Amino acid sequence: MRGLRLALGGALRRQTKTPVQRYNSRMQPSRLRGIARAYLMSIGFWCGISLLMGLQFRPIDPHHLWSSLTALVPLVIAHAAALALWTPPIFYLVARYLPFAKNRVRYVLLWALGAPLFVVLHTGLYWLLIPPYDDTLHKYVARSLQSWVDLIRSGFADEIFIYIAIVVAAHGYEYLKRVRRQEAERYEYQQALATSELQALKMQLHPHFLFNTLHGIATLVDEDGQKAKAMIVKLSNLLRTALDRDSADLIPLDAELKFAREYLELETMRFGNRLQVEWLIAPETYCLLVPQMMLQPIIENAIRHGVAASREGGWIEITSRASDGVLRIEVRNSNNGMASVSRGTGLGLRSVESRLRYLFAEDAKLNLTYGEDRTVTVSLSLPALNSESDKVQPQHPVALEG
């Protein structure tokens, strides 16, 4: 039994790993894949460059094509292998030590000191792969220390130039990665900022809508208690609808129209026959996406400055149509002629305009115009984006006139 316990304990110890060990075991395959990918890219690049250089110094003989190729290919492979072996380490060293390069002069001098080492290592590897070629004897001869020295002396300028090109390319690649990373971080920051500001704007609308509606109900408490109670019940249902919505910024126009219709039913209980509503909704616009609670602040503004400001009441007309990839929505209402009093845009319209700007940038616009026929029109233009389902059926069909 004691032996069994010891065996089981040893097996458990072998199977149990610390978080660092498990992280390292997961990272090792990906690190090896990265190294293999770097060397494959390096070999492919230098094979192409070496082939071009070989064709320049040793042109192919059309009369002896096969022998020319068989003589050229080993040279190309050896030259490419010698260069490809040292290229990834140089890229690694640049990525590793560039962030710590505080003293630029010392940093450049250190890389300059690496040039002789690169020449020695590169020529040495090439000398090991391909023996020296004697132009007088027209054949390969035995390797010797003098032949290695002659190889260095005859090509050190080209070797240093290649080394400088590799180092510059590594720095350029690293700076490109840094720029792309900064752009990605800036984009994520802008997205997070826009999302938080959109959420703040939506959070402003709910208390603003609730305060104005409760204020309207409060005016009826003493005059008509039953109607005020019915409005409170209607308001509670409307708030439940608003709170049950998810956090999506865009919803189908049909859902937005449903919420606007319920809000107008609440206001109709308050104003009675003094409020007339007309819907001119094109059927093809029901499935198009619009920002949440976009219509309610506009309709509320129309009631507050149009219908409620007139003793005789007034009317509201909601229109939607789509053409040339643009969804156009208009909320038009009667005005009591006091355009100078109601010309300012309140929180509701400012919020809608800000949300359109954050969601669609310059592709969406909000315009507030006053007509000579004592009307006020709020026009919205935004991209006609289809919802996931192109067959959204309106929950409250309305007639299209005109």
Secondary structure, DSSP 8 states (H G I E B T S, - for coil): -HHHHHHHHHHHHHH---HHHHHHHHHHHHHHHHHHHHHHHHHHHHHHHHHHHHHHHS---GGGHHHHHHHHHHHHHHHHHHHHHHHHHHHHHHHHHGGG---HHHHHHHHHHHHHHHHHHHHHHHHHHS--EETTTTEE----HHHHHHHHHHHHHHHHHHHHHHHHHHHHHHHHHHHHHHHHHHHHHHHHHHHHHHHHHHHHHHHHHHHHHHHHHHHHHTT-HHHHHHHHHHHHHHHHHHHHS-S-SEEEHHHHHHHHHHHHHHHHHHHGGGEEEEEEE-GGGTTBEEETT-HHHHHHHHIIIIITT-TT-EEEEEEEEEETTEEEEEEEEE--S-HHHH-S--HHHHHHHHHHHHHHGGG-EEEEEEETTTEEEEEEEEE--B-S-TT---SS------
